[in-house]
Amino acid sequence: MNNNAIQVFKALSDRSRLGIINALLDGEPKYVELLSEQLHLAPSTISFHLKKLEDAGLVRRRKQQYYADYQLNAELLERSLRSMVEVEDWDRHVQEERVRLYRRKVLDTFLQDGRLLSIPVQRKKRRIILEHLAAEFESGRTYSEQEVNAILQVYHSDTATLRRELIMERLLERKPNEYWKPA
């Protein structure tokens, strides 16, 4: 979420500011005193809230001789909620880095000298371990049960559980005595 979106949501979180926006929805520019009369709020209160709305980009101020009038920024107001809350590339990069560090921590916790110390109970951690094991299999190649067991035996003695878990997570598929990694 970008900083502008945060400002917009903060600006929209006040009843008086929503009242001002509603008063400006007709598209006609309005000055502080007119808004004050329409909304039954002090001009100083209207000015305070207009500044917040202007800072968020929701209204535009235009100087007219001795006073200023305000108008809605229709372009910003018509943006979809989705476009405002989508994560920017930088935020996405930060999230991807967190995931990478978490995966590394899980692998470091459960693997020692290339051996699986135990099969994680927590599904999320187990999935990470199983994805790591699945990387040992080539896509497009068919393996016998003995070949699968030989690969898994390097990591842990309970090859039957690992095989079953790999299939349940759809990281391996099988027919009788034939296993393969889905493409």
C-alpha positions as CSV (number, residue, x, y, z in Angstrom):
1,M,0.0,0.0,0.0
2,N,1.5,3.3,-0.9
3,N,1.6,6.4,1.4
4,N,-0.9,8.3,-0.7
5,A,-3.5,5.5,-0.2
6,I,-2.8,5.6,3.6
7,Q,-3.5,9.4,3.6
8,V,-6.7,8.9,1.6
9,F,-8.0,6.3,4.0
10,K,-7.1,8.4,7.0
11,A,-8.8,11.4,5.4
12,L,-12.0,9.3,4.7
13,S,-12.1,8.1,8.3
14,D,-13.7,11.2,9.6
15,R,-17.5,12.0,9.5
16,S,-17.0,15.7,8.9
17,R,-14.6,15.1,6.0
18,L,-17.1,12.6,4.5
19,G,-19.8,15.4,4.8
20,I,-17.5,17.8,2.9
21,I,-16.9,15.2,0.2
22,N,-20.6,14.7,-0.1
23,A,-21.2,18.4,-0.3
24,L,-18.7,18.6,-3.2
25,L,-20.1,15.6,-5.1
26,D,-22.2,17.8,-7.3
27,G,-19.0,18.9,-9.0
28,E,-19.5,22.6,-8.2
29,P,-16.6,24.4,-6.6
30,K,-17.5,25.7,-3.1
31,Y,-15.8,28.0,-0.6
32,V,-15.4,27.5,3.1
33,E,-18.3,29.7,4.2
34,L,-20.7,28.0,1.9
35,L,-19.6,24.6,3.2
36,S,-19.8,25.9,6.7
37,E,-23.5,26.9,6.2
38,Q,-24.4,23.6,4.5
39,L,-22.8,21.4,7.1
40,H,-23.5,23.5,10.2
41,L,-19.8,23.5,11.1
42,A,-17.6,26.4,12.0
43,P,-15.5,27.8,9.1
44,S,-12.3,27.0,11.1
45,T,-13.4,23.3,11.3
46,I,-14.2,23.3,7.6
47,S,-10.8,24.8,6.8
48,F,-9.0,22.2,9.0
49,H,-10.8,19.3,7.3
50,L,-10.3,20.7,3.8
51,K,-6.6,20.9,4.5
52,K,-6.6,17.2,5.4
53,L,-8.6,16.3,2.2
54,E,-6.3,18.5,0.1
55,D,-3.2,16.8,1.6
56,A,-4.6,13.4,0.7
57,G,-5.4,14.7,-2.9
58,L,-9.1,14.3,-2.5
59,V,-9.9,18.0,-3.1
60,R,-8.3,20.7,-5.1
61,R,-8.0,24.3,-3.9
62,R,-8.3,27.2,-6.4
63,K,-7.5,30.7,-5.5
64,Q,-10.2,33.2,-6.6
65,Q,-9.3,36.8,-5.9
66,Y,-9.9,37.2,-2.1
67,Y,-11.0,33.6,-1.3
68,A,-10.3,30.0,-2.3
69,D,-12.8,27.5,-3.6
70,Y,-12.6,23.7,-3.3
71,Q,-13.6,21.0,-5.7
72,L,-13.3,17.2,-5.6
73,N,-10.5,15.5,-7.3
74,A,-12.8,13.2,-9.3
75,E,-9.9,11.2,-10.8
76,L,-8.7,10.1,-7.4
77,L,-12.2,9.5,-6.0
78,E,-13.0,7.2,-8.9
79,R,-10.0,5.0,-8.5
80,S,-10.9,1.5,-7.4
81,L,-10.2,0.3,-3.9
82,R,-8.1,-2.5,-5.4
83,S,-5.8,-0.1,-7.2
84,M,-5.2,1.8,-3.9
85,V,-4.4,-1.3,-1.8
86,E,-2.3,-3.2,-4.3
87,V,1.2,-3.9,-3.0
88,E,3.9,-2.0,-4.8
89,D,6.9,-3.7,-6.1
90,W,9.1,-2.6,-3.2
91,D,6.5,-4.0,-0.7
92,R,6.3,-7.2,-2.7
93,H,10.1,-7.5,-2.7
94,V,10.1,-7.2,1.1
95,Q,7.4,-9.8,1.5
96,E,9.3,-12.2,-0.8
97,E,12.4,-11.7,1.2
98,R,10.5,-12.5,4.4
99,V,9.2,-15.7,2.8
100,R,12.7,-16.6,1.7
101,L,14.1,-16.1,5.2
102,Y,11.3,-18.1,6.7
103,R,11.9,-21.0,4.3
104,R,15.7,-20.9,5.1
105,K,15.0,-20.9,8.8
106,V,12.7,-24.0,8.5
107,L,15.2,-25.8,6.4
108,D,18.0,-25.0,8.8
109,T,15.9,-26.2,11.7
110,F,14.8,-29.5,10.3
111,L,17.8,-30.4,8.2
112,Q,21.2,-31.1,9.7
113,D,24.1,-32.3,7.5
114,G,21.6,-33.0,4.7
115,R,19.5,-35.2,6.9
116,L,15.9,-34.6,8.0
117,L,15.9,-34.6,11.8
118,S,12.1,-35.0,11.9
119,I,9.1,-34.5,9.7
120,P,7.4,-31.3,10.8
121,V,4.0,-31.5,12.3
122,Q,3.0,-28.0,11.3
123,R,1.6,-28.2,7.7
124,K,3.3,-25.0,6.5
125,K,6.7,-26.2,7.7
126,R,6.1,-29.7,6.4
127,R,5.2,-28.2,2.9
128,I,8.6,-26.4,2.8
129,I,10.5,-29.6,3.7
130,L,8.5,-31.5,1.1
131,E,9.2,-28.9,-1.6
132,H,12.8,-29.2,-0.8
133,L,12.7,-33.0,-1.2
134,A,10.6,-32.7,-4.4
135,A,13.5,-30.7,-5.9
136,E,15.5,-33.9,-6.0
137,F,13.1,-35.3,-8.7
138,E,13.3,-34.4,-12.4
139,S,10.1,-33.3,-14.1
140,G,9.2,-35.6,-17.0
141,R,11.0,-38.6,-15.6
142,T,9.3,-41.7,-14.2
143,Y,10.7,-43.3,-11.1
144,S,10.1,-46.7,-9.6
145,E,9.1,-47.0,-5.9
146,Q,12.6,-48.3,-5.2
147,E,14.2,-45.2,-6.9
148,V,11.9,-42.9,-4.9
149,N,12.8,-44.7,-1.7
150,A,16.5,-44.5,-2.5
151,I,16.3,-40.7,-3.0
152,L,14.2,-40.2,0.1
153,Q,16.4,-42.5,2.2
154,V,19.2,-40.0,1.9
155,Y,17.1,-37.6,4.0
156,H,15.1,-39.8,6.4
157,S,14.4,-43.5,7.1
158,D,10.6,-43.1,7.0
159,T,10.4,-43.2,3.2
160,A,6.8,-44.4,3.2
161,T,5.6,-41.3,5.1
162,L,7.6,-39.0,2.9
163,R,6.3,-40.6,-0.3
164,R,2.7,-40.4,1.0
165,E,3.1,-36.8,2.0
166,L,4.7,-35.8,-1.4
167,I,1.7,-37.4,-3.1
168,M,-0.8,-35.8,-0.8
169,E,0.8,-32.4,-1.5
170,R,0.7,-33.1,-5.2
171,L,4.5,-32.7,-5.4
172,L,4.7,-36.2,-6.8
173,E,2.1,-38.3,-8.6
174,R,1.8,-42.0,-8.9
175,K,0.4,-45.1,-10.5
176,P,1.2,-48.5,-9.3
177,N,5.0,-48.6,-8.9
178,E,5.4,-45.5,-11.0
179,Y,6.1,-42.0,-9.6
180,W,6.8,-38.7,-11.4
181,K,7.0,-35.0,-10.6
182,P,4.2,-33.1,-12.2
183,A,5.2,-30.4,-14.7
